[in-house]
Amino acid sequence: MNHFAPIEKACTKAGGLSALARALGVAPSTVHQWLVRDRPVPPKRCSAIERLMGGEVSRKDLRPDDWTDYWPELSDRSMA
């Protein structure tokens, strides 16, 4: 999965970029910056997106390179 796909999926499921922005309480330009990779999705927004999407778009999907830094409890290794 490419890094664009999760935020694109969230936008589509929410009813568009502006609808996702409204649901998150951010400006549409902020969501656009996430889409074009000007800025990564902040960890607190990842959690909100995951909740809004009912887990269909996860925090791991949105931050594939560093999710364990923010949510180590999601790692299988931390459950052992």
C-alpha positions, 0 to 999 in steps of 0.5 A: 500500500502506498502512503497516499492510499490510506488518506485517500481512502479516508477522504473517500469514505468521509465523503470527500476531502472537505468532509473529512476536514470538517469531521476532524476540525481542520482546514481542507488545506491541511488534509490536502497537505497530507494528501500531497505529502507536504506534511504527515498526518499528525499522530492525534489526527491519525487516532481520530481518523481511525475512529471516524473510519471504524478502523478501516483506515488505521493509525498503522496505515497512516504512519507506516514508518513510525507508528511504533514510536507513537503507539507501541501498545499496538505492536505484537512484540509489546503484548508478549 
